[in-house]
């Protein structure tokens, strides 16, 4: 995750820039990127008091942007140390250009991205450890479980998602029936469209479609909510007052989604099969009665159970990833957007990966 080297605060009469962290050669590319993205249109107060380390490259970069801003507006520098001032005076006299940074090549990018992925995995494992620790503590202390918040999130993540889940499942059922009927009609096996729609929706597509929609809808909401609290320092305030954010913010969302998602999958199954029933009637002339009778013959209870088992697993993945990305948000809105996007992408990938894993397990067990 990228560090923040510049904090930007826009007041009525001036803009305050706070330099943070290490202004050194290794950070130069990221600092230049952050400075280049700022909108400067009024007086600037530049605070250097939070710079923990600097070298000549960092000071030269500061000089470059200081001179650039000074041509257009008033710039006031505060919080600098004597050593920073001495190096500034020395480099200002030398007037050397800022050293160019070697452009990263393809191999370097692969290495950097690999390290970032490994760091994310390590952080996620640590997050899961903290989550399970809090979970076991609450199991042995059930009075700490926040039932009211769970019900609220069940309503937000479950009931409010019925329309989009129902519409998506209905349309997917129709698509499967339309596409399947074209091929089956060539062999005079029209009635087998019932088998195709019923089993595929209940075992695979119903749970996966529901989980993907919820990952985009509720998983992103979890990241945005917790990320906004991180930016406004509400989570830091909770810790200061002795409240555990995992118990107050994460567990209610995880429990709520693990309860709501199986119910949404059941609703998705019904609407998906109904969509296939409508398409079969329109395309092949199979009546609703014929479709229902054939469905009773071929759709065993085990298919429904095998599909429903995936619900709590998918729900845990979506809620855990959403909350984890929310805690990763730093103190700027750009980070909030990036981690919300990452939350959706990661959740959908893991849902599909675990769905494939379930398929392999079911096949090996002859289920």
N, C-alpha and C positions, 0 to 999 in steps of 0.2 A: 504494500500500500504506500503511495506517495506521501512524503512528509509535507507539512505546511511550513513555508519559510516566510510568508508575508500574510499578515492579518489586515484586512481592508475594512475600515469603518467610515461610513459617509455621514457626517454631521451637517447641520444647516449651513454653517459658514466655512467649513473646511473638511478635508479628507485626512484621516489619520492612518498612516501606515506603520505597522509594528513589525520590525524584522525579528525573526526567531531562528533558533537552532544554529547549525553550523554553516557559515558562509565560507565554504572552502572550495577547492578545485573540484572535488568529487560531486559537490551539490550544484555546481554552476549551471548545468543545463536545466535542471528543474527550477532553480531560482529565476533564471532568465525567462522561462516559460510562464511562471506565475506573475512576474512583473509585467511581461508583455500583454497579459490578459486584463490588466487593470484599466479602468476608465478614469482618467485624471482630467478634471475640468474646473477645479477651483483650488484654493490655497491648500498646500500639503504640509502636515506636521508629521515628520518622519522620526519614529522612536527606535533607537538602536539598543535599548537597555536589555532586551531579551536575547541578544546574540551571544551564544555560549562559546563560539570559537570562530576565528576568521583567519584568512591568510591574504596574500597580496591579490590573488584572483578575485576573492570576495570583495575586497575594497575597490578594485578596479571596476568591477561590475556596478558597485554602488556609485562610483564616480560617473560612470557612463549614464546611468539613469538620472542621477542627481543633475547633471549638466543638461540632459534632455528636458527634464521637467522645468528647470530654472529658466529656460528660454521662453516658456509660455506662461508660467504662473509663479507665485511666491512659494518658496520651499523653506521650511524651518526644521532644523535638525536638533533633536533632543536625545538625552540618555546615552551619549557616546562616552567612552572611556578615554583616558589620556593616551593609552597605547594605540587605540583606534585613530585618534586625532593625529598622532605622530606618523603613523603609517599613511594616513590620508595625505598629509602635507608632503611626505617624501615621494609618494607615487604621483601626486599632483604636479610636482616639479618635474618628475621624469617624463610624465605625459606619454607613457607607453600604452599602446592599445590593449584591450582586454584579450588575453590569450584565447586563441580559438580552440574549441573542443573537438577532438577527433570524432567523426561521425561513426556511430555504432554500425558494425556490419551485420550480416545475416546471422552468423554463428553467435555473435555476442547477444543479439536479440533473443535467440533461442535459449541461451544460458540464463539471461536475465528473467525471461518469462517462466522458465522452469523453476528458478529459485523462488519467484513470486508464488507460483502454484504450490510448491512444497511448503512455503511459509503459511499460505492459506489453509492447507491441510493440517498443518501442525496447530494453528490457531483454532481450527474447527474441532479438532480432537480435544483440545483444552476446554473449549466451550461445552462440548458434550460431557466432559468429566464434571464440570461445574454444574451442568444441568441435572445430571443423574444424581449427584450428591444432594442437590436441593430437593429432587424428587423423592429420594429415600427418606430424607428428613421430614418432608411433609406427609409421607405415608404413615410414619410413626407418630406424627403430630397432626392428625386430620383437621384440627381446628384452624391450622394455618392455611388450609386450602381455601382460596377465594372463590366461593360458589357464585356470588353475585357477578363478578367479572367474567367467570366462565359462561354464564347464561347470556351476558351481553355479547360476548364474542361468538357464541353459537348462533345468536340471532343475526349478527353482522356477517359472519362467514358462511352460515348455512341458509337461513330463511331468505335473506336478501339476495342469495345467489340462485334461487330456484328458477327464475325466469330465464336467465342466460344459460343455465345448465339444461333446462328442459328444451329450449329452442335449439341449442347446439346438438343435443342427443337426437332430437326428432329429425333434424336435417341429415345427420350422419346415418341414421337408420334408413332414411329414404335413399341416400346415395348408394349404400351397400345393396339395397334391394334392386335399384335401377341397374347398377353395374352387373350384379350377379345374375339378374333375370335375362340379360342379353346373352350371356354365355350358356346358362342352363337351358334356355329355350331351344338352342341349337340341337340339344340331345333329347329333347322332350322330357326333361327332368324339372319341369316348372315347380312342382311342389317342394323340391329340395331347397328352394329359396327360404323357406321357413327355418330349416336347419341352419342355413348360413347366417341368417339375421339373428336368430335367437341365441345360438351358442356364441357367435363372435361378439355380440353386444354384451352378453352377461359375463363371459369369461375374460374378455380382453378390452374391448373398446369402451364399454361403459365406465369401468374404473379408471382407465387411462385418460379418456377425454375429460372426465370430471376432475381428475387430479391436475391436468394441464390448465384447465380453465381456472381452478381455484389457485394454482400457483401464480398465474398472471393477475388474479383479482385480489386474493387475500394475502398471499405471500408477499407481494409487493407492498400491500398496505401495512403489514407488520414491519417491514423494513423502514418504510417512510415514517411511521408513527414513532418507533424507537429511535430512529435517526434524528428526527426533529427534537425529541427529548434530549438526545445527546448534544445537539448543537446549542440548545437553550440551557444546558447544564442542569436539567432536572434530574438526570440519573446521578450526577455527582452530588446533588443536594440530597437525594434519597440515601446514598451511601453515608453521607455526613450525618444524617439523622438516624442511622442504624437500620435502615430498611434494606432488605436484600432485593435487588432488581430482578433476579432470576425468579424469586418467589412471587413478586408483585407483577412483573411484566411478561415473563417468558412462559411459566407453567400454565397460567390461565389460557393463554393462546394455544399452547400445545394440546391441553386437555380438550378445549373447545373444538379444535379442528379434528381431533381424533374421534370425537363424538359425532360431529356434523358430517364429516366426509362419507362414512358408510351410509348414512341416511340419504345424502345426495346421490350416491351411487345407485341406491335402490330406485330413487326417482328417475335417474338417468336411464336405467335399464328399462323401466316401463315406457318412457317416452321414446327411446330408441327403437324398441320393438314395435311400438305403435306407428312410428314413422315407416318402418319396414312393411308393416301391415297395409298402410295407406298406399305405398308405392307398389306393392304386390297386387293390390286390387286394381290400381290404375293401369299397370303395365301388363299383368298376366291374367287379370280377371279372377284372381283368387279371392273369394269372399272372406269377410271377417270371421265367419263361423268356421270355414274350412281352415283358415290360418290358425285359429285358436285350437281346433281339434288336433291339428298336426303338431302344434307347439307343445301341447300336453303330452304327446307321444315321445317327442325327441328331447325336450329340455328337462333333464334330470335335476334334482335338487343340488347334486354335487357341483354342477356348473355354477349355480348361483353362489354356493358357499365358497368355492375356490376364487371367484371374482371378489366376493365381499371381504375375504381375508386380506386382500391387498389394501383395503381402505385405510385402516389404522396406520399401516406402514407408510403409505404415501403421505398421509396427514402429518405424521411425525416428521418426515423428511422436509415437507414444505414449511411447516411451522418453525422447525429448528433452523433451517437455512435462512428463512426470512428474519428471524430474531438475531441470528448470528451476524448477518450483514448489517442489520440496524446498529448493533454495538460497534461495528467497525467504522461507522461514519465519523469523519473528523469534523472540525469546526468551520465548515463552509458548505454552501448549498450545492456546489459542483460535486462534492463527495457524496452528498445525499442522492443525487441523480445517478451517479455511477454505481453506487452500491445497490440501489433499487433495481437497476437494470441487471446487475450481476446476480441479484437474488432470484429474479425470474428465470434467467438463463440456467443457473446452477440447479434450481429446483426442477425445471423441466427435464434437464439432462439426467438427473438422478432418478426421477420418476420413470423415465424410459429405460434407464439401465436396470433398475430394480424390477421393472415389468419383464424385461428379458430374462433376468435371473429367476423370477417366479416361473416363467414358461419352461426354462430348462429343468427346474426342480420338479414341476408337475409332469413333464415328459418322462424324466427318469423314474418317477414313482408310478408311472402309468395311470395318472389321474385324468 
